[in-house]
C-alpha cells in the first residue's frame, strides 16, 4: 500500500543504483535532498545548491544532471546512478580507477560529481555529441578527438576548488581510452560470433 499523500506531497519510486526506493516527498524536495537526507546516499555532495558547481552531479537515465536543481517527483520511475552505484562490487569503475591512479582529486569533495560527469562525458563523446570546443560538428565527422580542450569544455560544469584540473583531465582521457578499447574488443568479439 502506498503511503498517504497530501496536496503538497507525492509518493514516488526512485530507482537508484538498481534498487527501488518508495518515498513520500514534499513536491519541493530536490533529488539531492532525497538522496542525502531520506536515503542516506551521502556520496552525492551539496556544494553551491544552485546548479553551478557540479558537486551534486548524478546520472538520470544515463545523462548527467545536477541533483540540486532536479525535483525528486520529476525523477519518479527514472534510472538514477549515484557515485555509490559506479563500482561493481570491489572492482572500481574505470573512471574511478583513473581518478585514483592519476590523483584526480585533492580534498575529494567534488570527486563524486566529477566522476559521474566524466562517465557521461565519455558516453556522450563516444556517441558523437559535439561540444562548444568541437571544430567539425557535422554528424558524418564522427566523434572529435578527445583532446584536453574537449575534456575541459565537456567537464566545465564541474568545479574543483582545490584546482586538481590537470589530473582530472588526464584521468578522463585515460578512462576514455579504456572505454574505447573495450568497445573495440566488444565489436571484435561480436564479429567473431556472427561469423561462427
Secondary structure, 3 states (H helix, E strand, C coil): CCCCCCCCEEEEEEEECCEEEEEEEECCCEHHHHHHHHCCCCCCCCCCCCCCCCCCEEEECCEEEECCCCEHHHHCCCEEECHHHCCECCECCHHHHHHHHCCCCCCCCCHHHHHHHHHHHHHHHHCCCCCCCCCCCCHHHCCCCCCHHHHHHHCCCCCCCCCCHHHHHHHHHHHHHHHHHHHHHHHHHHHHHHHC
